[in-house]
Amino acid sequence: MQKLNQMKEITSARRLLRSTDVGSQIAEAALVLPLVFMMLLGIYWFGRAFNIYATINHATQEGVRAGVAQTCATCGNTYILPTQGATLITNVMRASHVDPGQIQVYAPTMNFCPGWTAATACADPAANNNITMCNYVQISPPASPGPPVCGVVASFQYPYQSWLPFTSLNMQQIMLKVDVQMKGEY
């Protein structure tokens, strides 16, 4: 009988220990789960920003590539109009479900090839969906020590806003800047 009472006490002590283990597991989970959740949200929002940057960079490369490509095999190369390049960029962005209406003007300093100025080689960004696109620009850094290499440049910036609650990054807006240069094909 005494052994039976001792066994009951040991069993109830084990139950008590198990119940405190469960309580500590709940407390640990309450501390760790919000941190894991915030980390997952950070990974998602950083991945989305990287995806948008890759998309707008690719769209700009396509627009500039069309600008430097040969337009007539027998009559020499003439660049497409900057408005046509900007339209191509916005169409690629729309196809990737990125809103081109959020594009903002970003115009880095450019050196133009001899005989050209910003007034003659560039289109007004306001007429180009806020995309700065210029023909006959000296590509930097120069590809060779010889005469300047001319090409096409397109640039703009795109706002990105993440949502990370309870952090200093919540609702902060960053500007994704794109500046693509390609030398002309002659």
C-alpha positions in Angstrom: 0.0 0.0 0.0 2.8 2.3 0.8 4.5 1.5 -2.5 1.2 2.3 -4.3 1.0 5.7 -2.6 4.6 6.5 -3.5 3.9 5.5 -7.1 0.9 7.9 -7.2 3.0 10.7 -5.8 5.7 10.1 -8.4 3.0 10.0 -11.2 1.4 13.3 -10.0 4.8 14.9 -9.7 5.6 13.9 -13.3 2.3 15.3 -14.4 3.1 18.5 -12.6 6.5 18.7 -14.3 5.0 18.0 -17.7 2.4 20.7 -17.2 5.2 23.3 -16.4 7.1 22.1 -19.5 4.0 22.8 -21.6 3.7 26.2 -20.0 7.4 27.1 -20.7 7.0 25.9 -24.3 4.0 28.2 -24.7 6.0 31.1 -23.2 9.0 30.4 -25.5 6.8 30.2 -28.5 5.2 33.5 -27.5 8.6 35.1 -27.6 10.0 33.4 -30.7 7.0 33.4 -33.1 6.7 37.1 -33.5 10.4 37.3 -34.3 10.2 34.5 -36.9 7.1 36.2 -38.4 8.9 39.6 -38.7 11.9 37.8 -40.3 9.6 36.2 -42.8 7.9 39.5 -43.6 11.3 41.1 -44.1 12.4 38.3 -46.5 9.2 38.8 -48.4 9.4 42.6 -48.7 13.1 42.5 -49.6 12.4 39.9 -52.2 9.6 42.0 -53.7 11.9 45.1 -53.8 14.6 43.1 -55.6 12.0 41.7 -58.0 10.7 45.2 -58.9 14.2 46.5 -59.3 15.1 43.6 -61.6 11.9 44.2 -63.6 12.4 47.9 -64.1 16.1 47.4 -64.9 15.2 44.7 -67.6 12.5 47.0 -69.1 15.0 49.9 -69.3 17.6 47.6 -71.0 15.0 46.5 -73.6 14.2 50.2 -74.3 17.8 51.2 -74.7 18.7 48.1 -76.7 15.9 49.0 -79.2 17.4 52.5 -79.3 20.9 51.4 -80.3 19.9 48.6 -82.7 20.2 49.0 -86.5 17.0 50.4 -87.9 17.9 50.1 -91.6 20.6 47.7 -92.9 21.3 49.6 -96.1 20.8 53.3 -95.1 22.8 53.4 -91.9 21.8 53.5 -88.3 19.3 56.1 -87.0 18.2 55.9 -83.4 14.6 55.4 -82.6 12.9 58.4 -81.0 13.2 58.7 -77.2 9.4 58.7 -77.0 9.4 55.3 -78.7 12.0 53.9 -76.3 10.0 55.2 -73.3 6.8 53.6 -74.6 8.7 50.3 -75.0 9.9 50.6 -71.4 6.4 51.3 -70.0 4.9 48.4 -72.0 7.5 45.9 -70.6 6.7 47.2 -67.1 3.0 46.8 -67.7 3.5 43.2 -68.9 5.3 42.5 -65.7 2.5 44.0 -63.6 4.6 46.9 -62.4 2.8 50.3 -62.5 4.6 52.7 -64.8 2.5 55.5 -63.5 4.7 55.7 -60.4 7.9 56.5 -62.4 9.6 59.7 -61.2 12.2 61.7 -63.1 15.9 61.0 -62.4 18.4 62.7 -64.7 22.1 62.1 -64.0 24.6 64.3 -65.6 25.5 63.3 -69.2 28.2 64.3 -71.7 27.0 64.4 -75.3 28.9 63.5 -78.4 30.3 66.3 -80.5 27.6 68.4 -82.2 24.8 67.3 -79.8 23.2 68.9 -76.7 20.6 67.9 -74.3 18.0 70.0 -76.2 18.7 68.1 -79.5 19.4 64.6 -78.2 16.9 64.2 -75.3 13.2 64.2 -75.1 11.3 66.0 -72.4 10.9 63.5 -69.5 7.4 64.8 -68.9 6.4 63.7 -72.4 8.2 60.4 -71.9 6.3 59.1 -68.8 9.0 60.7 -66.6 11.8 58.6 -68.3 14.9 60.5 -69.2 16.0 59.0 -72.5 18.8 60.6 -74.6 20.5 59.6 -77.9 24.1 60.6 -78.8 25.4 60.4 -75.3 29.1 59.7 -74.5 29.1 56.4 -72.7 31.1 56.4 -69.5 33.6 55.1 -68.8 34.8 55.2 -72.4 35.4 51.7 -73.9 38.7 52.6 -75.5 41.3 55.4 -75.4 40.2 56.6 -78.9 37.4 58.9 -79.8 34.3 59.0 -77.6 31.8 56.2 -77.8 28.3 57.4 -78.4 25.1 55.6 -77.4 21.7 55.8 -75.8 21.0 56.4 -72.1 17.7 55.9 -70.2 17.2 56.6 -66.5 14.4 57.1 -64.0 13.5 56.2 -60.4 10.7 54.1 -59.0 9.3 54.4 -55.4 9.0 51.3 -53.3 7.3 51.1 -50.0 7.4 48.1 -47.6 5.2 47.2 -44.7 7.0 45.9 -41.6 4.9 46.7 -38.6 6.5 47.5 -35.2 9.9 48.3 -36.8 11.6 51.5 -38.0 11.2 50.3 -41.6 7.4 50.4 -41.5 6.0 52.4 -44.4 9.4 53.8 -45.4 9.8 54.6 -49.1 13.0 53.9 -51.0 13.7 55.1 -54.5 14.9 52.4 -56.9 17.1 54.2 -59.4 17.8 52.8 -62.9 20.4 54.2 -65.3 21.1 52.1 -68.3 23.7 52.9 -71.0 24.5 51.1 -74.3 26.9 52.0 -77.1 25.5 52.5 -80.5 25.8 49.9 -83.2 27.3 51.3 -86.4 
